[in-house]
């Protein structure tokens, strides 16, 4: 029982930082000798953090659904269409090809560059729609095993946006369609997933809510250039671990 709570906690914590939570959970599932498909189990746990995003940002979701925040809606639609389209193509064509570590290195160095941009208050001269397209493309790349979705989208959003809370919020909100699609696909193709231990899903949700609160509060107190620098270093460390494993 404890191992399922631990795996849920790992998903809830690592989903928001730029180290692939799927990779972490898959590796620990192997060590814990979980008698089920490790990748499917990892995707199953994403449903917990998806629920955390829905609950934590419930006011933003209400504004989006009621068309009160048209800019957020535009971002959500553009980035979602592009990320889902690219993600589906990559999932079908690349599959389990081990490209994740190399792309994690690139995202890591990109976040370090973003840290420098943030520190010197530099923003790229691009339209909002262009930035939304870039974010969608970067999230689509997370369909490649080992690539951090949050690291990619935080990097993309930081190219245009300066408010740390807004960057993190949009990065986590845009995760919902991608996570919902991948989780739904797993449920349809592997009906036995409903028999997976639901205590792990609850753990993923609870730790997801707690870690989201801690991270967003932290982002308001610390210069965002430092946060992106930490995230960049974590991406590079994650790339090294992916390469070694």
C-alpha positions as a printed NumPy array, in Angstrom:
array([[  0.   ,   0.   ,   0.   ],
       [  2.745,   2.459,   0.96 ],
       [  4.425,   2.132,  -2.432],
       [  1.265,   3.326,  -4.196],
       [  1.007,   6.353,  -1.89 ],
       [  4.69 ,   7.114,  -2.585],
       [  4.266,   6.836,  -6.355],
       [  1.225,   9.115,  -6.218],
       [  3.197,  11.615,  -4.147],
       [  6.059,  11.565,  -6.667],
       [  3.615,  12.297,  -9.498],
       [  1.98 ,  15.09 ,  -7.489],
       [  5.319,  16.77 ,  -6.775],
       [  7.283,  16.254,  -9.986],
       [  4.433,  17.135, -12.357],
       [  5.06 ,  20.857, -11.76 ],
       [  8.841,  20.946, -12.057],
       [ 10.911,  20.347, -15.21 ],
       [ 11.859,  16.732, -14.63 ],
       [  9.622,  14.223, -16.383],
       [  7.174,  12.968, -13.737],
       [  6.331,  10.063, -16.044],
       [  9.992,   9.056, -16.145],
       [ 10.345,   9.343, -12.357],
       [  7.209,   7.299, -11.636],
       [  8.125,   4.686, -14.267],
       [ 11.594,   4.189, -12.754],
       [ 10.313,   3.957,  -9.176],
       [  7.524,   1.593, -10.284],
       [ 10.209,  -0.764, -11.537],
       [ 12.082,  -0.598,  -8.225],
       [  8.855,  -1.139,  -6.257],
       [  8.062,  -4.149,  -8.475],
       [  4.577,  -2.92 ,  -9.318],
       [  2.825,  -5.727, -11.214],
       [  1.359,  -3.576, -13.977],
       [  2.528,  -1.653, -17.013],
       [  4.706,   1.108, -15.521],
       [  4.03 ,   3.67 , -18.266],
       [  0.269,   3.106, -18.166],
       [  0.334,   3.387, -14.382],
       [  2.22 ,   6.684, -14.672],
       [ -0.368,   8.051, -17.105],
       [ -3.117,   6.828, -14.769],
       [ -1.606,   8.962, -11.975],
       [ -1.724,  12.018, -14.246],
       [ -5.5  ,  11.994, -13.74 ],
       [ -4.849,  12.968, -10.11 ],
       [ -2.731,  15.99 , -10.971],
       [ -5.201,  16.9  , -13.733],
       [ -7.933,  17.078, -11.083],
       [ -5.581,  19.188,  -8.947],
       [ -5.264,  21.699, -11.816],
       [ -9.057,  21.834, -12.193],
       [ -9.633,  22.449,  -8.479],
       [ -6.701,  24.774,  -7.802],
       [ -7.402,  27.06 , -10.773],
       [-11.19 ,  26.704, -10.574],
       [-11.782,  30.486, -10.802],
       [ -9.737,  30.677, -13.999],
       [-11.622,  27.715, -15.469],
       [-14.956,  29.374, -14.665],
       [-13.792,  32.615, -16.325],
       [-12.606,  30.626, -19.338],
       [-15.846,  28.635, -19.701],
       [-18.043,  31.739, -19.255],
       [-15.892,  33.664, -21.787],
       [-14.904,  36.252, -19.196],
       [-11.207,  35.962, -20.013],
       [-11.003,  35.965, -23.815],
       [ -7.21 ,  36.239, -23.905],
       [ -6.807,  33.119, -21.767],
       [ -9.391,  31.354, -23.944],
       [ -7.487,  32.301, -27.111],
       [ -4.243,  31.034, -25.595],
       [ -5.929,  27.811, -24.482],
       [ -7.469,  27.096, -27.906],
       [ -4.383,  27.883, -30.024],
       [ -1.861,  26.102, -27.805],
       [ -4.162,  23.094, -27.271],
       [ -4.891,  22.498, -30.969],
       [ -1.21 ,  22.668, -31.885],
       [  0.068,  20.594, -28.946],
       [ -2.556,  17.857, -29.373],
       [ -1.947,  17.625, -33.127],
       [  1.842,  17.464, -32.814],
       [  1.691,  15.206, -29.764],
       [ -0.529,  12.683, -31.553],
       [  1.778,  12.575, -34.594],
       [  4.88 ,  12.14 , -32.425],
       [  3.203,   9.467, -30.293],
       [  2.291,   7.468, -33.402],
       [  5.583,   7.902, -35.268],
       [  8.308,   8.077, -32.625],
       [  6.894,   5.906, -29.846],
       [  9.611,   4.863, -27.431],
       [ 12.619,   6.286, -29.317],
       [ 15.024,   7.592, -26.68 ],
       [ 15.205,  11.28 , -27.588],
       [ 14.047,  12.603, -24.234],
       [ 17.463,  13.16 , -22.627],
       [ 18.78 ,  15.209, -25.554],
       [ 15.658,  17.391, -25.635],
       [ 15.79 ,  17.828, -21.856],
       [ 19.294,  19.235, -22.245],
       [ 17.996,  21.687, -24.856],
       [ 15.068,  22.757, -22.652],
       [ 17.447,  23.081, -19.695],
       [ 19.793,  25.387, -21.58 ],
       [ 16.755,  27.256, -22.891],
       [ 15.563,  27.857, -19.322],
       [ 19.036,  29.067, -18.32 ],
       [ 18.882,  31.501, -21.235],
       [ 15.402,  32.536, -20.092],
       [ 16.827,  33.146, -16.606],
       [ 19.304,  35.564, -18.153],
       [ 16.482,  37.226, -20.119],
       [ 14.424,  37.581, -16.933],
       [ 17.339,  38.984, -14.954],
       [ 18.016,  41.632, -17.607],
       [ 14.319,  42.234, -18.334],
       [ 14.656,  41.136, -21.974],
       [ 11.593,  39.992, -23.938],
       [ 11.449,  38.696, -27.477],
       [  9.561,  40.934, -29.897],
       [  6.764,  38.597, -30.957],
       [  2.991,  38.693, -31.04 ],
       [  0.945,  36.894, -28.394],
       [ -0.391,  34.459, -30.997],
       [  3.159,  33.607, -32.087],
       [  4.033,  32.89 , -28.473],
       [  0.935,  30.706, -28.09 ],
       [  2.008,  28.712, -31.16 ],
       [  5.507,  28.221, -29.736],
       [  4.06 ,  27.038, -26.417],
       [  1.786,  24.602, -28.249],
       [  4.696,  23.193, -30.257],
       [  6.854,  22.813, -27.15 ],
       [  4.074,  21.05 , -25.251],
       [  3.536,  18.753, -28.23 ],
       [  7.177,  17.665, -27.934],
       [  6.427,  16.309, -24.454],
       [  4.803,  13.313, -26.193],
       [  8.388,  12.106, -26.625],
       [  9.255,   9.893, -23.628],
       [ 11.361,  11.715, -21.05 ],
       [ 10.651,  15.28 , -22.186],
       [  9.387,  17.566, -19.422],
       [  6.073,  19.182, -20.349],
       [  6.256,  21.846, -17.645],
       [  9.882,  22.714, -18.448],
       [  9.074,  23.126, -22.138],
       [  5.996,  25.319, -21.639],
       [  7.58 ,  27.468, -18.906],
       [ 10.47 ,  28.132, -21.275],
       [  8.073,  29.041, -24.094],
       [  5.882,  31.31 , -21.978],
       [  8.916,  33.081, -20.492],
       [  9.936,  34.296, -23.954],
       [  7.029,  36.762, -23.911],
       [  5.477,  36.878, -20.431],
       [  7.18 ,  38.491, -17.405],
       [  4.776,  37.727, -14.54 ],
       [  6.   ,  34.529, -12.786],
       [  2.567,  33.595, -11.428],
       [  0.977,  34.014, -14.869],
       [  3.701,  31.93 , -16.525],
       [  3.268,  29.054, -14.074],
       [ -0.532,  29.282, -14.095],
       [ -0.732,  29.141, -17.889],
       [  1.804,  26.334, -18.056],
       [ -0.29 ,  24.2  , -15.707],
       [ -3.677,  25.146, -17.191],
       [ -2.562,  24.239, -20.721],
       [ -1.53 ,  20.8  , -19.429],
       [ -5.159,  19.732, -19.038],
       [ -6.06 ,  18.887, -22.671],
       [ -2.806,  16.977, -23.218],
       [ -3.138,  15.031, -19.972],
       [ -6.854,  14.377, -20.541],
       [ -6.146,  13.065, -24.057],
       [ -3.317,  10.747, -22.984],
       [ -5.191,   9.466, -19.921],
       [ -8.373,   8.915, -21.929],
       [ -6.426,   7.069, -24.604],
       [ -4.926,   4.738, -21.989],
       [ -8.352,   4.046, -20.443],
       [ -9.791,   3.166, -23.855],
       [ -6.908,   0.905, -24.845],
       [ -6.328,  -0.754, -21.481],
       [ -9.635,  -1.355, -19.623],
       [ -7.723,  -3.052, -16.774],
       [ -6.454,   0.372, -15.731],
       [ -9.683,   0.857, -13.75 ],
       [ -8.448,  -1.874, -11.411],
       [ -5.281,   0.083, -10.548],
       [ -4.991,   1.128,  -6.851],
       [ -7.045,   4.303,  -6.453],
       [ -5.133,   5.244,  -3.299],
       [ -2.278,   6.183,  -5.637],
       [ -4.598,   8.483,  -7.602],
       [ -5.797,  10.157,  -4.389],
       [ -2.191,  10.604,  -3.274],
       [ -1.34 ,  12.18 ,  -6.648],
       [ -4.224,  14.64 ,  -6.268],
       [ -3.471,  15.614,  -2.651],
       [  0.266,  16.083,  -3.152],
       [ -0.459,  17.856,  -6.442],
       [ -2.62 ,  20.469,  -4.69 ],
       [ -0.091,  20.963,  -1.873],
       [  2.948,  21.268,  -4.13 ],
       [  1.099,  23.633,  -6.492],
       [  0.329,  25.957,  -3.577],
       [  3.912,  25.854,  -2.323],
       [  5.434,  26.466,  -5.755],
       [  3.146,  29.383,  -6.671],
       [  3.684,  31.034,  -3.28 ],
       [  7.42 ,  30.549,  -3.72 ],
       [  7.32 ,  32.168,  -7.172],
       [  5.84 ,  35.341,  -5.635],
       [  8.656,  35.668,  -3.106],
       [ 11.679,  34.82 ,  -5.252],
       [ 12.995,  36.535,  -8.384],
       [ 11.752,  34.492, -11.329],
       [ 15.181,  34.513, -12.961],
       [ 16.343,  32.384, -10.034],
       [ 13.39 ,  30.025, -10.433],
       [ 14.029,  29.52 , -14.155],
       [ 17.724,  29.011, -13.394],
       [ 16.819,  26.293, -10.862],
       [ 14.388,  24.751, -13.36 ],
       [ 17.077,  24.838, -16.053],
       [ 19.544,  23.049, -13.789],
       [ 16.877,  20.472, -12.898],
       [ 16.232,  19.86 , -16.608],
       [ 19.928,  19.27 , -17.25 ],
       [ 20.147,  16.938, -14.232],
       [ 17.044,  15.128, -15.51 ],
       [ 18.672,  14.783, -18.925],
       [ 21.782,  13.292, -17.332],
       [ 19.667,  10.826, -15.322],
       [ 17.653,   9.878, -18.435],
       [ 20.916,   9.281, -20.338],
       [ 22.444,   7.2  , -17.523],
       [ 19.322,   5.087, -16.975]])
